[in-house]
């Protein structure tokens, strides 16, 4: 899976990154509340 490969590469190559999340909602980013 493309997204899985990309997230694994980011986690392995970028120091300090331990998680990659995807926002696939149709809402603009400003209307999404993270909890």
HELIX and SHEET records of a PDB file:
HELIX    1   1 UNK A    2  UNK A   13  1                                  12    
HELIX    2   2 UNK A   29  UNK A   31  5                                   3    
END                                                                             
